[in-house]
Amino acid sequence: MKKENYTMNATPQRSKRPRPITSTQDVQTSRNNPALAQKIQEVSARIIKENYELYKDLENK
């Protein structure tokens, strides 16, 4: 086992490469999953509304 020395502000390098996506895997995206697209839209709208309220509250301080 190789021992690595880390110093402040050093970024360790990952030795493990990400797994490639093969064509046999079903990757769920908003393009091929309408339910996921709807969920993303709902969450995005909620976050936008929350951010608007936060900025509005900061502006009124």
C-alpha positions in Angstrom: 0.0 0.0 0.0 1.4 3.3 -1.1 1.4 6.0 1.7 0.6 9.5 0.4 1.8 12.6 2.0 -0.6 15.6 2.0 0.2 19.2 2.7 -2.0 22.2 3.2 -3.8 23.2 0.0 -2.8 20.0 -1.8 -5.5 18.2 -3.8 -5.2 14.5 -3.7 -5.4 12.8 -7.0 -8.1 10.1 -7.4 -6.6 6.8 -8.7 -10.0 5.3 -9.5 -11.4 6.2 -12.9 -15.1 6.7 -13.3 -17.0 3.8 -14.8 -18.0 4.4 -18.4 -21.7 4.2 -19.2 -22.4 1.3 -21.5 -25.2 1.3 -24.0 -27.0 -1.5 -22.0 -27.6 0.8 -19.0 -30.8 2.9 -18.9 -29.7 6.4 -17.9 -32.7 8.3 -16.6 -32.9 11.9 -17.9 -35.6 14.4 -18.2 -35.6 13.7 -22.0 -36.5 10.1 -21.6 -38.5 10.2 -18.3 -41.4 12.6 -18.3 -42.0 12.0 -14.5 -38.4 13.0 -13.8 -38.8 16.1 -16.0 -41.9 17.1 -14.0 -40.1 16.6 -10.7 -37.2 18.7 -11.9 -39.5 21.5 -12.9 -41.3 21.4 -9.6 -38.1 21.5 -7.6 -36.6 24.2 -9.7 -39.7 26.4 -9.3 -39.6 25.8 -5.5 -36.0 26.8 -5.3 -36.4 29.9 -7.5 -39.3 31.0 -5.2 -37.3 30.3 -2.0 -34.3 32.3 -3.4 -36.6 35.2 -4.4 -38.0 35.3 -0.9 -34.5 35.2 0.6 -33.2 38.0 -1.6 -36.4 40.0 -0.9 -35.8 39.6 2.9 -32.2 40.6 2.5 -33.2 43.7 0.5 -35.6 44.8 3.3 -33.0 44.6 6.0 
